[in-house]
């Protein structure tokens, strides 16, 4: 996380809203524990059920490398998608913007393209990703990209747009490879880096495009490939880690900060208590439910978070 002054942090609320579901209350409590200083962080309850909001998956924030400069907020919503329903509605996006007191002059609402939704892109983060001043997106990501690009050029210093053409990478290949469901980051050496899952290098059209871009003089200078196959099989790609908060680590609950030693203890615990496989016939087995509850309790105990049990 980048450091920032308390005055900056106070103007950047942490959105805990998500679709009202079984996970929303727990997610809200966890975020409140992580960012528990009311002088620095603001938390909001989930939106009511008629206005589903799926959070960071449909939100982009452009910013300066220097913490404290005003950013530019982009909310992406859907309207229709044939066999697939739109998951993010403009009413939800506008409600989030109002709750946060965002500057209307630095906020834009952009429609996701019908082609993207119809192809299965129920979240914008599988067809576009941004970091600081770079937007990386598929040609079919937005219904009308030009107003977005114009606003970005006017408000984001040094803005750069990297588009993957449909003619080079079909949107189906982009979704299958999770090309955009990646992490676009700026490491300490300053070279913008795209972190992609192994599926990206296993999809010929995608890997060819990546190699051409990195070999050229484009904004993305390096690509790292990681194996997150188990996570993806469980419904979560790299973008599920994309909640970014500008904060001084000293202002974050230390129980949620990891290092190699803590990661090692977590791995040992998971190896001992988490089931390797669960068959559908076991789902109603009281013994399995008890094992899962015990594993969760052991995890919370290891992290000194027993109050979340």
Order of alpha helices (4+ residues) and beta strands (2+ residues): alpha-alpha-beta-beta-alpha-beta-alpha-beta-beta-alpha-beta-alpha-beta-beta-alpha-alpha-beta-alpha-alpha-alpha
